[in-house]
Amino acid sequence: MSLSVEQIRNRLVLDARVIITDHWPRPGKADWCPICRWQWPCEPTQVAYAYLSLVGRGRWIPPHITR
């Protein structure tokens, strides 16, 4: 079974969102990635947001984040 280009793009959007969610700073450590333990936004987050911007979905924030 092969996937269509649209299905692949949608899967990559979901993967990018998972990366952003996993690497999102936790309360009390707003400037640090909990996975990379580096200043946020870390490189994986930047790449994930770059992909989302490329496909027109760049302004995404994980749903569990309240601002």
C-alpha positions in Angstrom: 0.0 0.0 0.0 1.5 3.3 -1.0 0.6 6.7 0.5 -0.5 9.7 -1.5 1.5 12.9 -1.3 -1.3 14.4 0.8 -1.2 11.6 3.2 2.6 11.9 3.6 2.3 15.7 4.1 -0.4 15.2 6.8 1.7 12.6 8.6 4.7 15.0 8.6 2.5 17.7 10.0 1.5 15.4 12.8 5.1 14.4 13.4 6.2 18.0 13.6 3.5 18.7 16.1 4.6 15.8 18.3 8.2 17.1 18.2 7.0 20.6 19.2 4.8 19.2 22.0 7.6 17.0 23.4 10.1 19.8 23.3 7.8 22.5 24.6 9.2 24.2 27.8 7.6 23.1 31.1 6.3 25.5 33.8 9.2 27.0 35.8 11.7 26.5 33.0 10.2 28.7 30.2 13.5 29.1 28.3 14.7 25.5 28.3 13.8 22.4 26.3 13.0 19.4 28.6 14.3 16.9 26.1 17.5 18.5 24.7 18.2 20.4 27.9 19.2 23.4 25.8 17.9 26.9 25.4 14.4 26.9 23.8 13.6 26.9 21.0 15.9 24.0 20.4 17.0 22.8 17.0 14.3 20.1 16.7 11.6 22.6 17.5 13.0 25.1 15.0 13.0 22.5 12.2 9.5 21.3 13.1 8.2 24.9 13.0 10.1 25.5 9.7 8.3 22.6 8.2 4.9 23.7 9.5 5.6 27.2 8.1 6.5 25.7 4.7 3.1 23.9 4.5 1.1 26.9 5.8 0.6 25.7 9.4 3.4 27.5 11.2 1.5 29.2 14.0 0.7 26.2 16.1 0.9 25.8 19.9 0.3 22.5 21.7 -3.3 22.4 23.0 -2.2 21.7 26.6 -0.4 25.1 26.7 -2.5 27.9 28.0 -1.5 31.5 27.5 
